[in-house]
Amino acid sequence: MGIDGRGFAERVGALGATTVRRAERGIHRLARPATFALAPLLLRQAKQLQSALVWLPEPQGRRWGTVGEARGGEPLRLLLVGDSTATGVGAGRLEDALAVRLAEQLAALADRSVEWRIEGQEGSTSAAVLERHLAVLDRQAHEPWDVILVLVGANDALQLVSRRAFTATVRTLLEGLRRHLRPGGLIGVAGAPQIDTFAWLPQPIRSLLGGHARSLDDALQRLAAAAPDVVHLPTPAILEPQWHASDGFHPSGAGYALWAGLIAPGLHEALGARSPSPLAGRRGIVPPYLLERLAAADLPAARVAAQTLGVDREVRVERAVGPRRRGLGAPAPARVPGEPSPDRIISDARGTTTLPGDEVRTEGAPPTGDAAADEAYDGLGASWRLLLEAFGRDSLDGRGMPLRATVHYGERYDNAFWDGERMVFGDGDGEVFAGFTGAIDVIGHELGHGVIAATADLVYRDQPGALNESIADVLGSLVKQHSLGQDADEADWLIGAGVFTDRVQGVALRSMAAPGTAFDDPVLGEDPQPGHMRDFVVTRDDLGGVHINSGIPNRAFHLVATTIGGPAWEAPGQIWFDALTGGLDREADFAAFARATEAAAEARFGADARETEAVRSAWRAVGVTGDAEPGAPVEDAVRVARTGGMLGRTRAATLELEIIPGDDRERLDTLVASGVLAELDGRVLPDAPLWRVTIETRCDVTVAEPLLPDEVLALFRRLLELDER
């Protein structure tokens, strides 16, 4: 299974020459004299097979989808990567391909919906998957996957790729795929096909290829046995005619259903054994795009930024393959009755990336003399006091959860993050980043992610992810204002003031009062945050711009706080906190959160209160309510948006169908109905202009401008210009 039937005869014909070469080099078991003599026979058999072979195309349609019913939890995410069995050759329809059949099986076993996607091509060897398809995944910014199924080996067996080369390639491929795996996720490696069961193949071709396929499958088993996050899934022999497609190589729809039914239970069981705390996600205060810019700069700090990005990748892998860790998903033990008090534990990683490190200060202990440890201790205390005094919440989970932090993480590590159970602080490179424990709002922000995870648990991508970042910014700013006793009009409304050295042309990481103005530096670039929905940045980077578009709800909160006046943690903060803890959907977008805050204000202050009107006015001022927002399709309308890359500004048009000229409307309908637009979706290039086209519920496509066919690009431009006339 997975063999490219179209090129099979030519490749079998080449086996004769391959046999001769390897016999002369003495590096393969084909070098035996008896096998050397098979070359003429292989050439004759190739000619006989060439006229009898049937080539089957890949099924048409979009290569992603969702199956199963949502049960309130996050969907399981499944990615298939590999050759023609990944793309469903032989099934006839994508609905009968392995990806969909496996997604259906996993949805039934897990009692949750499954989002599936295919990244593959007929005829791909392991080397082609590594070079072509892994590169595509690296360019895209899809949310990480729970299960990645790798389907390679058939074409490697056919081309007599050596076991050593195959092993090295697959090992590198697995390392690359781990970058796209969620903590606790799993990589399944499908076994090489049992070619020696293909009874219609003549001898000696059948034994030759079958024996080599078994050798490659043994290599796959050994790779899986050596990696805790990889499981080998034997490929079944296709023995019954109804399980074969008409080409004799690939499974039919029934064969794919059989295959999915055989491997789904093992995947489900292995995944369940590896699932981490639901709050194990890592949220760094420094956006990845800043580190990437710094890593590309001609500065000594560039090496540190690159190391920071590398450590981030290594930690994701370590968290994926390591033992299960306890986070907020497991309730903290109930407190002993009495007055609530913080429970702080500070550890020191001493320049390593091993957590938690050596314990250096606990609750009530005197200062250590280490500025980072003592600043972290004080920042945790300030965050705890805000939650209790402003919102009546005892720690992050409301049950007195201990507040843990580790300082001196990594060597000059350029970030600080919440890992699901503790705060972790790097020391900064000293050239661009000065350190992170001295910024109390950074501590409040990261602990804010813990509060969010324990309440609404907003999905960390696109608008829900930007809301996640924004609410963490709100909590971080309130921690600082509360500790300083400031009113809203006295606060600086900066996030991360002090984390930059004086060499950087900037005052902070973000400005809630004026998004997009926090920094403008030759190395770091210009602050990309928008403050209004008309400037919403459509991007696949940064998980859909979670650190970028958070500027819009940030500005809304600032407007509410300064309009109401007084301490921002009182009425404004209480409204935001009520919305967060009042049953907010974890997929909530900006508009949903605007409605939730308005409802919270009405419930607490009344529909006609000035606090409620301040909320309504703020969301109108940032463009979330009122006019249609980017990315929100309207009835009987087409929305076309173009952004000039991650830092670009969006040009957008929302068009009623009847105003689109008939020829262009017909072209658009054809593009959608034929699946051409669906095939383009997700094809992005770093910093290239992006086009997003949304047509009601029929189509939602994002693609890089250089990858658009000329006639499609011309159509999109005409649609955009219609709105500007």
C-alpha positions in Angstrom: 0.0 0.0 0.0 1.2 3.5 -0.8 3.0 2.6 -4.0 2.7 4.9 -7.0 1.2 2.5 -9.5 1.8 5.0 -12.4 5.6 4.7 -12.1 5.8 1.1 -10.9 6.7 -0.6 -14.1 9.5 1.9 -14.9 10.9 1.3 -11.4 10.7 -2.4 -11.6 12.5 -2.2 -14.9 15.2 -0.2 -13.1 15.6 -3.0 -10.6 17.8 -4.9 -13.0 20.3 -2.0 -13.2 20.0 -1.5 -9.5 20.8 -5.2 -8.9 23.9 -4.9 -11.0 25.1 -1.7 -9.3 24.6 -3.1 -5.8 26.2 -6.4 -6.7 29.3 -4.6 -7.9 29.4 -2.5 -4.7 28.8 -5.5 -2.5 26.5 -3.5 -0.1 23.2 -5.3 -0.4 22.1 -8.9 -0.1 21.3 -8.7 -3.8 25.0 -8.9 -4.3 24.8 -12.7 -4.1 25.6 -14.2 -7.5 22.3 -16.0 -7.7 20.4 -12.8 -7.3 22.7 -10.9 -9.7 21.5 -13.3 -12.4 17.9 -12.1 -11.8 18.5 -8.8 -13.7 17.4 -10.0 -17.1 14.3 -11.6 -15.7 13.3 -8.5 -13.8 13.6 -6.5 -17.0 11.3 -8.9 -18.9 8.7 -8.9 -16.1 8.7 -5.1 -16.0 7.7 -5.0 -19.6 4.8 -7.4 -19.1 3.5 -5.5 -16.1 3.7 -2.1 -17.7 0.8 -2.8 -20.1 -1.4 -4.3 -17.3 -1.0 -1.6 -14.6 -3.9 0.8 -13.8 -3.1 4.3 -12.4 -5.6 5.7 -9.9 -5.7 9.4 -9.1 -5.9 11.0 -5.7 -9.4 11.7 -4.5 -10.5 15.3 -5.1 -11.7 17.7 -2.4 -10.4 19.6 0.5 -7.9 17.7 2.6 -9.2 18.7 6.0 -12.4 18.5 8.0 -14.1 17.6 11.3 -16.0 14.5 12.2 -18.0 13.6 15.3 -20.0 15.7 17.7 -18.5 18.3 19.9 -19.0 17.5 23.6 -17.9 20.8 25.0 -14.2 19.9 25.0 -11.5 20.7 22.5 -11.4 18.5 19.3 -8.8 15.9 18.9 -6.5 16.9 16.1 -5.2 14.3 13.6 -2.7 14.8 10.9 -1.7 12.2 8.2 1.6 12.7 6.5 3.1 10.6 3.8 2.5 8.8 0.5 -0.6 7.9 -1.5 -2.2 6.0 1.4 -2.2 9.3 3.3 -4.0 11.0 0.4 -6.5 8.2 -0.1 -5.6 6.8 -3.5 -7.9 3.8 -4.1 -10.8 5.0 -2.0 -12.5 6.9 -4.8 -13.8 9.5 -2.4 -12.1 11.4 0.4 -15.0 10.4 2.7 -13.7 6.8 2.3 -10.0 7.6 2.7 -7.9 6.5 5.7 -7.9 10.0 7.2 -11.7 10.3 7.5 -12.2 6.6 8.5 -9.6 6.9 11.2 -11.0 10.2 12.4 -14.4 8.6 12.6 -13.0 5.7 14.7 -11.1 8.0 17.0 -14.2 10.2 17.5 -16.3 7.2 18.5 -13.6 5.9 20.9 -12.8 9.3 22.5 -16.4 10.6 22.4 -15.3 13.9 21.0 -15.0 15.5 17.6 -11.8 15.0 15.6 -10.2 17.6 13.3 -8.3 15.9 10.5 -5.9 17.0 7.8 -3.8 15.4 5.1 -0.3 16.5 4.0 1.1 14.1 1.4 1.5 13.1 -2.2 1.3 10.0 -4.3 4.7 8.4 -4.9 6.4 10.1 -2.0 9.4 8.3 -0.4 10.5 9.1 3.2 13.0 11.5 1.8 10.3 13.4 -0.2 8.1 13.6 2.8 11.0 15.0 4.8 12.1 17.5 2.2 8.7 18.6 0.8 5.9 18.0 3.3 7.7 18.7 6.5 8.8 22.0 5.0 5.2 22.8 4.2 4.2 22.1 7.8 7.1 24.3 9.1 5.9 27.2 7.0 2.4 27.0 8.2 1.1 27.9 11.7 -1.5 25.3 12.4 -2.2 24.6 16.0 -0.2 21.5 17.2 -1.6 18.1 16.6 -2.6 15.4 19.1 -1.9 12.5 16.7 0.4 12.5 13.7 0.2 9.4 11.5 3.2 8.8 9.3 2.8 6.6 6.2 6.1 5.9 4.4 8.0 2.9 3.3 6.2 1.5 0.3 8.0 3.7 -2.3 11.3 3.3 -0.4 10.9 -0.4 -0.7 10.1 -0.1 -4.4 13.2 2.0 -5.0 15.4 -0.3 -2.9 16.4 2.6 -0.6 18.9 1.1 1.8 17.8 0.4 5.3 20.5 2.7 6.7 19.4 5.6 4.6 15.7 4.9 5.3 16.4 4.8 9.1 18.3 8.0 9.1 15.6 9.8 7.0 12.7 8.6 9.2 14.6 9.5 12.4 15.1 13.1 11.1 11.4 13.2 10.0 10.2 12.2 13.4 12.3 14.8 15.1 10.9 17.5 12.7 7.3 16.3 13.3 7.7 16.7 17.0 7.7 20.4 16.5 4.1 20.1 15.4 3.0 17.8 18.3 1.0 18.9 21.3 2.3 18.2 24.8 1.3 14.6 25.4 0.7 14.0 21.7 1.6 10.8 19.8 3.2 10.0 16.5 2.0 6.8 14.9 4.2 5.1 12.3 2.3 2.8 9.9 4.2 -0.3 9.1 5.6 -0.9 5.6 3.2 -2.8 3.3 3.3 -6.6 3.1 4.2 -6.7 -0.5 5.0 -10.4 -0.5 1.2 -11.0 0.0 0.4 -9.4 -3.4 -0.3 -12.7 -5.0 -0.7 -11.2 -8.5 2.9 -10.0 -8.5 5.1 -12.5 -10.3 8.2 -14.0 -8.7 11.0 -13.0 -8.1 9.7 -9.4 -8.0 7.3 -10.2 -5.2 9.9 -11.8 -2.9 12.5 -9.2 -3.8 10.3 -6.2 -2.9 8.6 -8.1 0.0 11.8 -9.0 1.7 13.1 -5.4 1.4 9.8 -4.0 2.7 10.0 -6.3 5.8 13.5 -5.0 6.4 12.3 -1.4 6.3 9.4 -2.3 8.6 11.8 -3.7 11.1 13.7 -0.4 11.0 10.4 1.4 11.7 9.7 -0.9 14.7 13.1 -0.2 16.2 12.7 3.6 15.8 9.3 3.4 17.5 10.7 1.2 20.4 13.4 3.8 21.1 11.0 6.8 21.3 8.3 7.0 24.1 6.1 9.3 21.9 6.1 7.0 18.8 4.1 3.9 18.3 4.4 1.4 15.5 1.1 0.4 13.8 1.4 -2.8 11.7 -0.1 -2.5 8.2 -2.6 -5.3 7.6 -2.2 -7.7 4.7 -4.9 -7.1 2.0 -6.1 -10.6 1.4 -9.7 -10.2 0.3 -10.5 -8.9 -3.2 -13.0 -6.3 -1.9 -10.2 -4.7 0.2 -8.2 -4.0 -2.9 -8.6 -1.0 -5.3 -8.7 -1.7 -9.0 -4.9 -1.1 -9.3 -4.1 -4.1 -7.0 -1.8 -1.9 -4.9 -3.9 0.4 -2.8 -6.8 -0.4 -0.4 -10.3 0.2 -1.5 -12.7 2.3 0.6 -13.5 -1.0 2.4 -9.8 -1.7 2.8 -9.2 1.7 4.4 -12.1 1.2 6.7 -10.6 -2.1 7.8 -7.2 -0.5 8.3 -8.7 2.3 10.4 -10.6 -0.1 12.6 -7.4 -2.1 13.3 -5.2 0.8 14.3 -7.6 3.2 16.0 -7.9 1.3 19.3 -4.1 1.2 19.7 -3.8 4.9 18.9 -6.5 5.8 21.4 -5.1 3.7 24.2 -1.5 5.0 23.7 -2.8 8.6 23.5 -4.8 8.2 26.6 -1.8 6.9 28.5 0.2 10.0 27.5 -2.3 12.8 27.9 -0.8 15.6 30.1 -2.6 18.1 32.3 -5.0 20.1 30.2 -3.3 23.2 31.3 0.2 22.2 30.3 0.4 24.6 27.5 3.2 27.1 27.5 2.6 30.8 27.3 5.6 33.0 26.8 5.5 36.8 27.5 7.9 37.5 24.6 6.1 36.9 21.3 7.9 34.5 19.0 8.1 37.0 16.2 10.3 39.3 18.4 12.7 36.4 19.1 12.8 35.4 15.4 13.7 39.0 14.4 16.4 39.1 17.0 17.7 35.7 16.0 18.1 37.0 12.5 20.0 40.2 13.5 23.7 40.8 13.3 24.1 41.1 17.1 25.7 38.9 19.8 22.2 38.6 21.3 21.0 36.9 18.1 22.7 33.6 19.2 20.9 33.8 22.6 17.5 34.4 20.9 18.1 31.4 18.6 19.0 29.4 21.7 15.8 30.5 23.4 13.8 29.4 20.4 15.6 26.1 20.4 15.0 25.6 24.1 11.3 26.3 23.5 11.3 23.5 20.9 13.2 21.1 23.1 10.9 21.7 26.1 7.9 21.0 23.9 9.4 17.7 22.9 10.4 16.9 26.5 6.9 17.7 27.7 5.5 15.4 25.0 7.6 12.4 25.9 8.1 12.9 29.6 5.9 11.7 32.5 2.5 13.3 33.1 2.6 16.5 35.1 0.0 17.8 37.5 -1.4 21.2 36.6 -4.6 23.1 37.5 -6.6 20.3 35.9 -6.2 18.4 39.2 -7.8 20.4 42.0 -5.5 21.5 44.8 -6.1 20.0 48.2 -8.7 22.0 50.2 -7.2 24.6 52.6 -7.3 24.2 56.3 -10.1 26.6 57.4 -8.8 30.0 58.4 -7.7 33.2 56.9 -6.4 32.7 53.3 -2.7 33.3 52.8 -0.3 32.8 49.9 1.8 29.7 49.6 4.9 30.6 47.5 7.8 28.3 46.5 10.8 29.7 44.6 13.3 27.5 42.9 16.6 28.1 41.1 17.4 26.3 37.8 21.0 27.6 38.0 21.3 28.1 34.3 19.9 24.8 33.3 16.5 23.9 31.7 15.7 21.3 34.3 12.6 22.1 36.3 11.8 22.8 39.0 15.4 23.4 40.1 16.7 23.8 43.7 14.2 25.2 46.2 15.6 28.5 47.6 12.7 30.3 49.3 9.4 29.3 50.7 6.5 31.1 52.2 7.5 33.3 55.1 11.2 32.8 54.7 13.5 35.8 54.6 14.9 37.3 51.4 17.7 35.3 49.8 19.7 38.2 48.5 19.3 36.9 44.9 17.3 39.7 43.2 15.6 37.4 40.7 14.4 35.0 43.5 13.2 37.8 45.7 11.5 39.7 42.9 9.7 36.6 41.8 8.6 36.0 45.4 7.2 39.5 45.7 5.5 39.4 42.3 3.7 36.2 43.2 2.5 37.8 46.4 1.2 40.9 44.6 -0.7 38.7 42.1 -2.2 36.6 44.9 -3.3 39.8 46.7 -5.0 41.2 43.6 -7.0 38.0 43.1 -8.1 37.8 46.7 -8.8 41.5 47.4 -10.3 42.5 44.1 -12.1 39.3 43.1 -12.4 37.2 46.2 -10.4 34.4 44.6 -7.9 32.4 46.7 -5.0 31.8 44.3 -5.3 30.7 40.6 -7.8 27.9 41.1 -9.8 29.6 43.9 -8.7 26.8 46.3 -5.4 28.1 47.6 -3.2 26.6 44.9 0.5 27.0 45.8 2.3 29.6 43.6 5.5 28.2 42.3 8.3 29.9 40.3 11.7 29.0 38.9 14.3 31.6 38.3 17.6 31.6 36.3 16.2 29.2 33.7 18.5 28.4 30.9 21.6 30.3 29.8 20.6 34.0 29.3 17.2 32.7 28.3 15.1 35.5 26.6 11.6 34.7 27.9 9.3 34.0 30.9 6.4 31.6 30.7 3.7 29.8 32.6 4.0 26.0 32.0 0.8 24.8 33.6 2.0 24.6 37.1 4.7 27.2 37.7 6.2 30.5 36.5 9.6 30.2 34.8 11.9 33.1 34.3 15.0 33.5 32.1 17.7 36.1 32.9 17.6 37.8 29.5 20.6 38.3 27.2 21.7 41.6 28.7 21.8 43.3 25.3 18.2 43.5 24.3 16.3 41.8 27.2 17.3 42.9 30.7 15.4 40.2 32.6 11.8 39.4 33.6 11.4 39.2 37.3 11.6 42.9 37.8 8.4 43.6 35.8 5.6 42.8 38.1 3.0 42.9 35.3 4.9 40.2 33.5 4.4 38.0 36.6 0.8 38.9 36.8 0.3 38.3 33.1 1.8 34.8 33.2 -0.2 33.8 36.3 -3.2 35.3 34.6 -2.9 32.4 32.1 -3.3 30.1 35.0 -6.5 31.8 36.0 -7.8 31.7 32.4 -7.0 28.0 32.2 -8.8 27.3 35.4 -11.9 29.1 34.2 -12.9 29.7 30.6 -9.8 27.8 29.3 -9.8 29.8 26.1 -8.4 28.0 23.1 -4.9 29.4 22.3 -5.3 30.3 18.6 -6.9 33.0 16.4 -9.4 35.4 18.2 -9.9 33.1 21.3 -6.1 33.0 21.7 -5.8 36.8 21.3 -8.5 37.1 24.0 -6.4 34.7 26.1 -3.4 37.0 25.8 -5.5 40.2 26.3 -7.1 39.0 29.5 -3.7 38.0 30.8 -2.5 41.5 29.9 -5.4 43.0 31.8 -4.7 40.9 34.9 -1.0 41.7 34.7 -1.7 45.5 34.4 -4.1 45.3 37.3 -1.5 43.5 39.5 0.9 46.5 38.9 -1.8 49.2 39.4 -3.1 47.4 42.5 0.4 47.1 44.0 1.1 50.8 43.3 -2.3 52.0 44.4 -2.9 53.8 41.1 -6.1 55.0 39.5 -6.7 54.3 35.9 -5.6 57.7 34.8 -2.4 57.4 36.7 -1.3 54.1 35.2 1.1 53.8 32.3 -0.9 50.9 30.7 2.4 49.3 29.5 3.0 45.5 29.6 6.7 44.6 30.2 8.1 48.1 30.9 11.6 47.4 32.0 12.2 44.2 30.2 14.2 46.0 27.4 17.6 47.4 27.9 18.3 51.0 27.1 19.7 50.0 23.8 16.2 49.2 22.5 14.1 52.0 21.0 11.0 51.1 22.9 9.3 51.4 26.3 7.7 48.0 26.7 6.4 44.8 24.9 2.9 46.2 24.5 0.8 49.3 25.1 -2.8 48.8 26.1 -3.6 52.5 25.8 -2.0 52.8 22.3 -1.4 49.4 20.7 1.3 49.6 18.0 3.4 52.2 19.8 5.3 50.2 22.4 8.5 49.9 20.3 10.0 50.9 17.0 13.5 49.5 16.8 15.9 48.9 13.9 16.4 45.3 15.1 13.0 44.3 16.6 11.0 46.3 14.1 7.7 48.1 14.7 5.2 47.1 17.3 2.6 45.2 15.1 -0.4 45.4 17.4 -3.6 47.0 16.0 -6.1 48.9 18.1 -9.1 48.6 15.9 -10.8 45.8 13.9 -10.2 47.6 10.6 -6.5 46.9 11.2 -7.0 43.3 12.3 -4.0 41.3 11.1 -4.8 38.1 9.2 -1.9 35.8 9.6 -0.9 32.2 10.2 2.1 33.2 12.3 1.9 33.4 16.1 -1.0 30.9 16.1 -3.1 33.3 14.2 -1.7 36.5 15.7 -2.5 35.8 19.4 0.1 38.3 20.6 -0.7 40.8 17.8 -4.5 41.1 17.6 -4.8 41.1 21.4 -4.2 44.9 21.1 -7.8 45.3 20.1 -9.5 44.0 23.3 -6.6 45.5 25.3 -7.6 49.0 24.1 -11.2 48.2 24.8 -10.4 47.6 28.5 -8.3 50.7 28.7 -11.2 52.7 27.3 -13.6 51.2 29.8 -11.3 51.8 32.7 -10.4 55.4 31.9 -14.1 56.3 31.1 -15.3 54.9 34.4 -12.3 56.3 36.3 -10.9 55.3 39.7 -9.1 52.0 40.4 -9.3 49.8 37.3 -9.5 46.6 39.4 -12.9 47.7 40.8 -15.8 48.1 38.3 -13.8 47.5 35.0 -11.8 44.6 36.4 -14.8 43.1 38.0 -16.8 43.2 34.7 -14.0 41.5 32.8 -13.6 38.9 35.6 -17.3 38.2 35.7 -17.3 37.6 31.9 -14.3 35.3 32.2 -15.8 33.2 35.0 -19.4 33.4 33.9 -19.6 30.5 31.5 -17.6 32.0 28.6 -17.2 29.6 25.7 -13.6 28.5 25.2 -13.9 29.3 21.4 -15.2 32.8 22.1 -14.2 35.5 19.7 -14.0 39.2 20.3 -17.7 39.8 19.6 -18.7 37.0 22.0 -16.5 38.4 24.7 -18.0 41.9 24.1 -21.5 40.5 24.6 -20.3 38.7 27.7 -18.8 41.9 29.2 -21.9 43.9 28.4 -24.1 41.2 30.1 -21.8 41.2 33.1 -22.0 45.0 33.4 -25.8 44.9 33.2 -26.0 42.2 35.8 -23.8 44.0 38.2 -24.7 47.6 37.6 -27.9 47.7 35.5 -28.6 48.1 31.8 -28.6 52.0 31.9 -25.7 52.4 34.3 -22.7 54.4 33.1 -20.5 51.4 33.6 -22.6 49.4 31.1 -22.6 52.2 28.6 -18.8 52.5 29.0 -18.5 48.9 28.0 -20.8 49.3 25.0 -19.0 52.4 23.9 -15.5 50.8 24.2 -16.3 47.9 22.0 -17.9 50.2 19.4 -14.8 52.4 19.5 -12.5 49.5 18.6 -14.8 48.2 15.9 -15.8 44.9 17.5 -19.5 45.8 17.7 -21.2 47.8 15.0 -19.6 47.1 11.6 -18.8 43.6 10.5 -15.4 42.4 11.8 -12.6 40.8 9.8 -13.1 37.1 9.5 -16.8 37.2 10.2 -18.8 36.2 7.1 -22.2 37.7 6.7 -25.3 36.2 5.1 -25.3 36.2 1.3 -21.9 37.9 1.2 -18.4 37.4 0.0 -15.5 38.7 2.1 -12.1 39.2 0.6 -9.1 40.4 2.7 -5.5 41.0 1.8 -2.7 41.6 4.4 0.9 42.5 3.6 2.3 39.8 5.8 2.5 39.6 9.5 3.2 43.3 10.0 1.0 44.4 7.2 -2.4 46.2 7.4 -5.5 44.6 6.0 -7.5 45.7 3.0 -10.9 44.1 3.1 -14.1 44.1 1.2 -17.5 42.6 2.2 -19.6 42.3 -0.9 -23.3 41.4 -1.4 -23.5 38.7 -4.0 -25.8 40.7 -6.3 -23.2 43.5 -6.8 -20.6 41.1 -8.1 -20.6 41.0 -11.9 -22.1 37.9 -13.3 -19.0 36.5 -14.9 -16.9 37.0 -11.8 -19.7 35.5 -9.6 -19.7 32.4 -11.9 -15.9 32.1 -11.7 -16.1 32.3 -8.0 -18.8 29.7 -7.8 -16.7 27.4 -10.1 -13.6 27.8 -7.9 -15.6 26.8 -4.8 -17.6 24.0 -6.3 -14.5 22.4 -8.0 -12.5 22.4 -4.8 -9.7 24.5 -6.3 -10.0 27.1 -3.5 -10.0 24.4 -0.9 -6.8 22.9 -2.4 -5.1 26.3 -2.0 -6.1 26.7 1.7 -3.2 26.8 4.1 -0.5 27.4 1.5 1.5 30.2 3.1 5.0 31.6 2.8 6.9 33.6 5.5 6.0 37.3 5.4 4.3 37.0 2.0 1.0 38.9 1.5 -1.9 36.7 2.4 -5.4 36.6 0.9 -8.4 35.3 2.9 -11.7 34.6 1.1 -14.8 33.8 3.0 -18.1 32.9 1.4 -20.8 32.3 4.0 -20.3 28.7 5.3 -19.1 27.4 1.9 -15.5 28.6 1.9 -12.9 30.0 4.2 -9.5 30.0 2.5 -6.1 31.6 3.4 -3.3 31.5 0.9 -0.1 33.4 0.1 -0.3 35.7 -2.8 2.7 34.3 -4.7 1.1 30.8 -4.8 -2.2 32.0 -6.4 -2.8 31.3 -10.0 -2.8 34.5 -12.1 -6.4 34.3 -13.0 -7.5 33.7 -9.4 -5.3 36.6 -8.1 -6.8 38.8 -10.8 -10.3 37.8 -9.6 -9.6 38.5 -6.0 -8.2 41.9 -6.9 -11.3 42.8 -8.9 -13.5 41.9 -5.9 -11.4 44.0 -3.6 -11.6 47.0 -5.9 -15.4 46.7 -6.2 -15.7 47.8 -2.6 -13.3 50.7 -3.1 -15.1 52.3 -6.1 
